[in-house]
């Protein structure tokens, strides 16, 4: 059942002549953002209690601490042994360990479903190379629509601008090394990485300018070095906003050498790297699987056990678990409530939902699984009802929440949504997926007696 703010929004949309119903069609989006996302918008924003998202972010921070503790809990602090346990490619391990400290900063975005009672974590994307950072551009555009502004005023809606949080983190990274208060920052991709996503990076530049950061764009092979400081096309850099990942460097014959220069500059304090590759060690789905491994659970306090059970659905390594036969037997018995995922990957590629395939396909996926493959309990998300102004109907959508968390806590959110009949994986790789922003409100402002007719 939708929360009361959503119920009131839908009721207002269904009033005769409602301007709220067509608010998404009235948006005046920033030019570059519109070019990237303007044709992929859901017909309304999503609304959630701020207290719930704050609480979820606090739990995510605690889960992050658990993930980072795994090398010490299970392997005596040996990061290499940990990487082997989560079946990370040795080439990726070598790159991610370069400059690793064992204490990566918390900066991430989870994919989550809401099951009607609470948010449940599906994947934990850790590092700076995150999509959706500029989602608050959509929040601001919605508030320029008069009917949305009236609804916002009545409900006390608010939002957190993730790009602003990133801008603050970039300044803090520079300040920690005694660099400029207003640092020169470059978003750095892998070799050839800008071309396929330039529209996305241009939209991010547009958003960062609102917060005083003139974001340069470059690729790692374009970086130079002078007196220990990195340069992009001759311009000295204070901070590198990392968008290259270990897998891309592993495929580049010069990848390790190029990373060496970046790590040297970071360690010397001449150019700071935000964020180190080390964060990726804990971002694989195989890392989440270790949280439910019996050996790991034996190390938990009662509070840690409750935390994992509360927000992390049952997730296990499929091929390499010590109790492999028991895991596989559960997979055979519970096909309709499980899905198979590659340990590393994006956009739902390689995911096999048990409820969406026949038994033969499921058995094939079980038998052909790679060493880092995981199996995860299905979460049944509560639907997000959306009013369609074209025909006046309300249709249900499956919402995949992208919730950001940093060292200060909840750092913003956005939603990707898909009609149930359009597939089982909510991702922009599915052409039926639509996106929207998230507004929050205080639960103290919920009122069942709102006057929908005035919106």
Secondary structure as a PSIPRED ss2 file (coil, helix, strand):
# PSIPRED VFORMAT (PSIPRED V4.0)

   1 X C   1.000  0.000  0.000
   2 X C   1.000  0.000  0.000
   3 X C   1.000  0.000  0.000
   4 X H   0.000  1.000  0.000
   5 X H   0.000  1.000  0.000
   6 X H   0.000  1.000  0.000
   7 X H   0.000  1.000  0.000
   8 X H   0.000  1.000  0.000
   9 X H   0.000  1.000  0.000
  10 X H   0.000  1.000  0.000
  11 X H   0.000  1.000  0.000
  12 X H   0.000  1.000  0.000
  13 X H   0.000  1.000  0.000
  14 X C   1.000  0.000  0.000
  15 X C   1.000  0.000  0.000
  16 X C   1.000  0.000  0.000
  17 X C   1.000  0.000  0.000
  18 X C   1.000  0.000  0.000
  19 X C   1.000  0.000  0.000
  20 X H   0.000  1.000  0.000
  21 X H   0.000  1.000  0.000
  22 X H   0.000  1.000  0.000
  23 X H   0.000  1.000  0.000
  24 X H   0.000  1.000  0.000
  25 X H   0.000  1.000  0.000
  26 X C   1.000  0.000  0.000
  27 X C   1.000  0.000  0.000
  28 X C   1.000  0.000  0.000
  29 X C   1.000  0.000  0.000
  30 X C   1.000  0.000  0.000
  31 X H   0.000  1.000  0.000
  32 X H   0.000  1.000  0.000
  33 X H   0.000  1.000  0.000
  34 X H   0.000  1.000  0.000
  35 X H   0.000  1.000  0.000
  36 X H   0.000  1.000  0.000
  37 X H   0.000  1.000  0.000
  38 X C   1.000  0.000  0.000
  39 X C   1.000  0.000  0.000
  40 X C   1.000  0.000  0.000
  41 X E   0.000  0.000  1.000
  42 X C   1.000  0.000  0.000
  43 X C   1.000  0.000  0.000
  44 X C   1.000  0.000  0.000
  45 X C   1.000  0.000  0.000
  46 X E   0.000  0.000  1.000
  47 X E   0.000  0.000  1.000
  48 X E   0.000  0.000  1.000
  49 X E   0.000  0.000  1.000
  50 X H   0.000  1.000  0.000
  51 X H   0.000  1.000  0.000
  52 X H   0.000  1.000  0.000
  53 X H   0.000  1.000  0.000
  54 X H   0.000  1.000  0.000
  55 X H   0.000  1.000  0.000
  56 X H   0.000  1.000  0.000
  57 X H   0.000  1.000  0.000
  58 X H   0.000  1.000  0.000
  59 X H   0.000  1.000  0.000
  60 X H   0.000  1.000  0.000
  61 X H   0.000  1.000  0.000
  62 X H   0.000  1.000  0.000
  63 X H   0.000  1.000  0.000
  64 X H   0.000  1.000  0.000
  65 X H   0.000  1.000  0.000
  66 X H   0.000  1.000  0.000
  67 X H   0.000  1.000  0.000
  68 X H   0.000  1.000  0.000
  69 X H   0.000  1.000  0.000
  70 X H   0.000  1.000  0.000
  71 X H   0.000  1.000  0.000
  72 X H   0.000  1.000  0.000
  73 X H   0.000  1.000  0.000
  74 X H   0.000  1.000  0.000
  75 X H   0.000  1.000  0.000
  76 X C   1.000  0.000  0.000
  77 X C   1.000  0.000  0.000
  78 X C   1.000  0.000  0.000
  79 X H   0.000  1.000  0.000
  80 X H   0.000  1.000  0.000
  81 X H   0.000  1.000  0.000
  82 X H   0.000  1.000  0.000
  83 X H   0.000  1.000  0.000
  84 X H   0.000  1.000  0.000
  85 X H   0.000  1.000  0.000
  86 X C   1.000  0.000  0.000
  87 X C   1.000  0.000  0.000
  88 X C   1.000  0.000  0.000
  89 X C   1.000  0.000  0.000
  90 X H   0.000  1.000  0.000
  91 X H   0.000  1.000  0.000
  92 X H   0.000  1.000  0.000
  93 X H   0.000  1.000  0.000
  94 X H   0.000  1.000  0.000
  95 X H   0.000  1.000  0.000
  96 X H   0.000  1.000  0.000
  97 X H   0.000  1.000  0.000
  98 X C   1.000  0.000  0.000
  99 X C   1.000  0.000  0.000
 100 X C   1.000  0.000  0.000
 101 X C   1.000  0.000  0.000
 102 X C   1.000  0.000  0.000
 103 X C   1.000  0.000  0.000
 104 X C   1.000  0.000  0.000
 105 X C   1.000  0.000  0.000
 106 X C   1.000  0.000  0.000
 107 X E   0.000  0.000  1.000
 108 X E   0.000  0.000  1.000
 109 X E   0.000  0.000  1.000
 110 X E   0.000  0.000  1.000
 111 X E   0.000  0.000  1.000
 112 X E   0.000  0.000  1.000
 113 X E   0.000  0.000  1.000
 114 X E   0.000  0.000  1.000
 115 X C   1.000  0.000  0.000
 116 X C   1.000  0.000  0.000
 117 X C   1.000  0.000  0.000
 118 X C   1.000  0.000  0.000
 119 X E   0.000  0.000  1.000
 120 X E   0.000  0.000  1.000
 121 X E   0.000  0.000  1.000
 122 X E   0.000  0.000  1.000
 123 X E   0.000  0.000  1.000
 124 X E   0.000  0.000  1.000
 125 X E   0.000  0.000  1.000
 126 X E   0.000  0.000  1.000
 127 X C   1.000  0.000  0.000
 128 X C   1.000  0.000  0.000
 129 X C   1.000  0.000  0.000
 130 X C   1.000  0.000  0.000
 131 X C   1.000  0.000  0.000
 132 X C   1.000  0.000  0.000
 133 X C   1.000  0.000  0.000
 134 X C   1.000  0.000  0.000
 135 X C   1.000  0.000  0.000
 136 X H   0.000  1.000  0.000
 137 X H   0.000  1.000  0.000
 138 X H   0.000  1.000  0.000
 139 X H   0.000  1.000  0.000
 140 X H   0.000  1.000  0.000
 141 X H   0.000  1.000  0.000
 142 X H   0.000  1.000  0.000
 143 X H   0.000  1.000  0.000
 144 X C   1.000  0.000  0.000
 145 X C   1.000  0.000  0.000
 146 X H   0.000  1.000  0.000
 147 X H   0.000  1.000  0.000
 148 X H   0.000  1.000  0.000
 149 X H   0.000  1.000  0.000
 150 X H   0.000  1.000  0.000
 151 X H   0.000  1.000  0.000
 152 X H   0.000  1.000  0.000
 153 X H   0.000  1.000  0.000
 154 X H   0.000  1.000  0.000
 155 X H   0.000  1.000  0.000
 156 X C   1.000  0.000  0.000
 157 X C   1.000  0.000  0.000
 158 X E   0.000  0.000  1.000
 159 X C   1.000  0.000  0.000
 160 X C   1.000  0.000  0.000
 161 X C   1.000  0.000  0.000
 162 X H   0.000  1.000  0.000
 163 X H   0.000  1.000  0.000
 164 X H   0.000  1.000  0.000
 165 X H   0.000  1.000  0.000
 166 X H   0.000  1.000  0.000
 167 X H   0.000  1.000  0.000
 168 X H   0.000  1.000  0.000
 169 X H   0.000  1.000  0.000
 170 X H   0.000  1.000  0.000
 171 X H   0.000  1.000  0.000
 172 X H   0.000  1.000  0.000
 173 X H   0.000  1.000  0.000
 174 X H   0.000  1.000  0.000
 175 X H   0.000  1.000  0.000
 176 X H   0.000  1.000  0.000
 177 X C   1.000  0.000  0.000
 178 X C   1.000  0.000  0.000
 179 X C   1.000  0.000  0.000
 180 X C   1.000  0.000  0.000
 181 X C   1.000  0.000  0.000
 182 X C   1.000  0.000  0.000
 183 X C   1.000  0.000  0.000
 184 X C   1.000  0.000  0.000
 185 X E   0.000  0.000  1.000
 186 X E   0.000  0.000  1.000
 187 X E   0.000  0.000  1.000
 188 X E   0.000  0.000  1.000
 189 X E   0.000  0.000  1.000
 190 X C   1.000  0.000  0.000
 191 X C   1.000  0.000  0.000
 192 X C   1.000  0.000  0.000
 193 X C   1.000  0.000  0.000
 194 X C   1.000  0.000  0.000
 195 X H   0.000  1.000  0.000
 196 X H   0.000  1.000  0.000
 197 X H   0.000  1.000  0.000
 198 X H   0.000  1.000  0.000
 199 X H   0.000  1.000  0.000
 200 X H   0.000  1.000  0.000
 201 X H   0.000  1.000  0.000
 202 X H   0.000  1.000  0.000
 203 X H   0.000  1.000  0.000
 204 X H   0.000  1.000  0.000
 205 X H   0.000  1.000  0.000
 206 X H   0.000  1.000  0.000
 207 X H   0.000  1.000  0.000
 208 X H   0.000  1.000  0.000
 209 X H   0.000  1.000  0.000
 210 X C   1.000  0.000  0.000
 211 X C   1.000  0.000  0.000
 212 X C   1.000  0.000  0.000
 213 X C   1.000  0.000  0.000
 214 X C   1.000  0.000  0.000
 215 X C   1.000  0.000  0.000
 216 X E   0.000  0.000  1.000
 217 X E   0.000  0.000  1.000
 218 X E   0.000  0.000  1.000
 219 X E   0.000  0.000  1.000
 220 X H   0.000  1.000  0.000
 221 X H   0.000  1.000  0.000
 222 X H   0.000  1.000  0.000
 223 X E   0.000  0.000  1.000
 224 X E   0.000  0.000  1.000
 225 X E   0.000  0.000  1.000
 226 X E   0.000  0.000  1.000
 227 X C   1.000  0.000  0.000
 228 X C   1.000  0.000  0.000
 229 X E   0.000  0.000  1.000
 230 X E   0.000  0.000  1.000
 231 X E   0.000  0.000  1.000
 232 X E   0.000  0.000  1.000
 233 X C   1.000  0.000  0.000
 234 X C   1.000  0.000  0.000
 235 X E   0.000  0.000  1.000
 236 X E   0.000  0.000  1.000
 237 X C   1.000  0.000  0.000
 238 X C   1.000  0.000  0.000
 239 X E   0.000  0.000  1.000
 240 X E   0.000  0.000  1.000
 241 X E   0.000  0.000  1.000
 242 X E   0.000  0.000  1.000
 243 X C   1.000  0.000  0.000
 244 X C   1.000  0.000  0.000
 245 X C   1.000  0.000  0.000
 246 X H   0.000  1.000  0.000
 247 X H   0.000  1.000  0.000
 248 X H   0.000  1.000  0.000
 249 X H   0.000  1.000  0.000
 250 X H   0.000  1.000  0.000
 251 X C   1.000  0.000  0.000
 252 X C   1.000  0.000  0.000
 253 X C   1.000  0.000  0.000
 254 X C   1.000  0.000  0.000
 255 X H   0.000  1.000  0.000
 256 X H   0.000  1.000  0.000
 257 X H   0.000  1.000  0.000
 258 X H   0.000  1.000  0.000
 259 X H   0.000  1.000  0.000
 260 X H   0.000  1.000  0.000
 261 X H   0.000  1.000  0.000
 262 X H   0.000  1.000  0.000
 263 X H   0.000  1.000  0.000
 264 X H   0.000  1.000  0.000
 265 X H   0.000  1.000  0.000
 266 X H   0.000  1.000  0.000
 267 X H   0.000  1.000  0.000
 268 X H   0.000  1.000  0.000
 269 X C   1.000  0.000  0.000
 270 X C   1.000  0.000  0.000
 271 X C   1.000  0.000  0.000
 272 X E   0.000  0.000  1.000
 273 X E   0.000  0.000  1.000
 274 X E   0.000  0.000  1.000
 275 X C   1.000  0.000  0.000
 276 X C   1.000  0.000  0.000
 277 X H   0.000  1.000  0.000
 278 X H   0.000  1.000  0.000
 279 X H   0.000  1.000  0.000
 280 X H   0.000  1.000  0.000
 281 X H   0.000  1.000  0.000
 282 X H   0.000  1.000  0.000
 283 X C   1.000  0.000  0.000
 284 X C   1.000  0.000  0.000
 285 X H   0.000  1.000  0.000
 286 X H   0.000  1.000  0.000
 287 X H   0.000  1.000  0.000
 288 X H   0.000  1.000  0.000
 289 X H   0.000  1.000  0.000
 290 X H   0.000  1.000  0.000
 291 X H   0.000  1.000  0.000
 292 X C   1.000  0.000  0.000
 293 X C   1.000  0.000  0.000
 294 X H   0.000  1.000  0.000
 295 X H   0.000  1.000  0.000
 296 X H   0.000  1.000  0.000
 297 X H   0.000  1.000  0.000
 298 X C   1.000  0.000  0.000
 299 X C   1.000  0.000  0.000
 300 X C   1.000  0.000  0.000
 301 X C   1.000  0.000  0.000
 302 X H   0.000  1.000  0.000
 303 X H   0.000  1.000  0.000
 304 X H   0.000  1.000  0.000
 305 X H   0.000  1.000  0.000
 306 X H   0.000  1.000  0.000
 307 X H   0.000  1.000  0.000
 308 X H   0.000  1.000  0.000
 309 X H   0.000  1.000  0.000
 310 X H   0.000  1.000  0.000
 311 X H   0.000  1.000  0.000
 312 X E   0.000  0.000  1.000
 313 X C   1.000  0.000  0.000
 314 X C   1.000  0.000  0.000
 315 X E   0.000  0.000  1.000
 316 X E   0.000  0.000  1.000
 317 X E   0.000  0.000  1.000
 318 X C   1.000  0.000  0.000
 319 X C   1.000  0.000  0.000
 320 X C   1.000  0.000  0.000
 321 X C   1.000  0.000  0.000
 322 X C   1.000  0.000  0.000
 323 X C   1.000  0.000  0.000
 324 X H   0.000  1.000  0.000
 325 X H   0.000  1.000  0.000
 326 X H   0.000  1.000  0.000
 327 X H   0.000  1.000  0.000
 328 X H   0.000  1.000  0.000
 329 X H   0.000  1.000  0.000
 330 X H   0.000  1.000  0.000
 331 X H   0.000  1.000  0.000
 332 X H   0.000  1.000  0.000
 333 X H   0.000  1.000  0.000
 334 X C   1.000  0.000  0.000
 335 X H   0.000  1.000  0.000
 336 X H   0.000  1.000  0.000
 337 X H   0.000  1.000  0.000
 338 X E   0.000  0.000  1.000
 339 X E   0.000  0.000  1.000
 340 X E   0.000  0.000  1.000
 341 X E   0.000  0.000  1.000
 342 X C   1.000  0.000  0.000
 343 X C   1.000  0.000  0.000
 344 X C   1.000  0.000  0.000
 345 X C   1.000  0.000  0.000
 346 X C   1.000  0.000  0.000
 347 X C   1.000  0.000  0.000
 348 X C   1.000  0.000  0.000
 349 X C   1.000  0.000  0.000
 350 X C   1.000  0.000  0.000
 351 X C   1.000  0.000  0.000
 352 X E   0.000  0.000  1.000
 353 X E   0.000  0.000  1.000
 354 X H   0.000  1.000  0.000
 355 X H   0.000  1.000  0.000
 356 X H   0.000  1.000  0.000
 357 X C   1.000  0.000  0.000
 358 X C   1.000  0.000  0.000
 359 X H   0.000  1.000  0.000
 360 X H   0.000  1.000  0.000
 361 X H   0.000  1.000  0.000
 362 X H   0.000  1.000  0.000
 363 X H   0.000  1.000  0.000
 364 X H   0.000  1.000  0.000
 365 X H   0.000  1.000  0.000
 366 X H   0.000  1.000  0.000
 367 X H   0.000  1.000  0.000
 368 X C   1.000  0.000  0.000
 369 X C   1.000  0.000  0.000
 370 X C   1.000  0.000  0.000
 371 X C   1.000  0.000  0.000
 372 X C   1.000  0.000  0.000
 373 X C   1.000  0.000  0.000
 374 X E   0.000  0.000  1.000
 375 X E   0.000  0.000  1.000
 376 X E   0.000  0.000  1.000
 377 X E   0.000  0.000  1.000
 378 X C   1.000  0.000  0.000
 379 X C   1.000  0.000  0.000
 380 X C   1.000  0.000  0.000
 381 X C   1.000  0.000  0.000
 382 X C   1.000  0.000  0.000
 383 X C   1.000  0.000  0.000
 384 X E   0.000  0.000  1.000
 385 X E   0.000  0.000  1.000
 386 X E   0.000  0.000  1.000
 387 X E   0.000  0.000  1.000
 388 X E   0.000  0.000  1.000
 389 X C   1.000  0.000  0.000
 390 X C   1.000  0.000  0.000
 391 X C   1.000  0.000  0.000
 392 X C   1.000  0.000  0.000
 393 X E   0.000  0.000  1.000
 394 X E   0.000  0.000  1.000
 395 X E   0.000  0.000  1.000
 396 X E   0.000  0.000  1.000
 397 X E   0.000  0.000  1.000
 398 X E   0.000  0.000  1.000
 399 X E   0.000  0.000  1.000
 400 X E   0.000  0.000  1.000
 401 X E   0.000  0.000  1.000
 402 X E   0.000  0.000  1.000
 403 X E   0.000  0.000  1.000
 404 X E   0.000  0.000  1.000
 405 X E   0.000  0.000  1.000
 406 X E   0.000  0.000  1.000
 407 X C   1.000  0.000  0.000
 408 X C   1.000  0.000  0.000
 409 X E   0.000  0.000  1.000
 410 X E   0.000  0.000  1.000
 411 X E   0.000  0.000  1.000
 412 X E   0.000  0.000  1.000
 413 X E   0.000  0.000  1.000
 414 X E   0.000  0.000  1.000
 415 X E   0.000  0.000  1.000
 416 X E   0.000  0.000  1.000
 417 X E   0.000  0.000  1.000
 418 X E   0.000  0.000  1.000
 419 X C   1.000  0.000  0.000
 420 X H   0.000  1.000  0.000
 421 X H   0.000  1.000  0.000
 422 X H   0.000  1.000  0.000
 423 X C   1.000  0.000  0.000
 424 X C   1.000  0.000  0.000
 425 X C   1.000  0.000  0.000
 426 X C   1.000  0.000  0.000
 427 X C   1.000  0.000  0.000
 428 X C   1.000  0.000  0.000
 429 X C   1.000  0.000  0.000
 430 X C   1.000  0.000  0.000
 431 X C   1.000  0.000  0.000
 432 X C   1.000  0.000  0.000
 433 X C   1.000  0.000  0.000
 434 X E   0.000  0.000  1.000
 435 X E   0.000  0.000  1.000
 436 X E   0.000  0.000  1.000
 437 X E   0.000  0.000  1.000
 438 X E   0.000  0.000  1.000
 439 X E   0.000  0.000  1.000
 440 X E   0.000  0.000  1.000
 441 X E   0.000  0.000  1.000
 442 X C   1.000  0.000  0.000
 443 X H   0.000  1.000  0.000
 444 X H   0.000  1.000  0.000
 445 X H   0.000  1.000  0.000
 446 X C   1.000  0.000  0.000
 447 X C   1.000  0.000  0.000
 448 X C   1.000  0.000  0.000
 449 X C   1.000  0.000  0.000
 450 X C   1.000  0.000  0.000
 451 X C   1.000  0.000  0.000
 452 X H   0.000  1.000  0.000
 453 X H   0.000  1.000  0.000
 454 X H   0.000  1.000  0.000
 455 X C   1.000  0.000  0.000
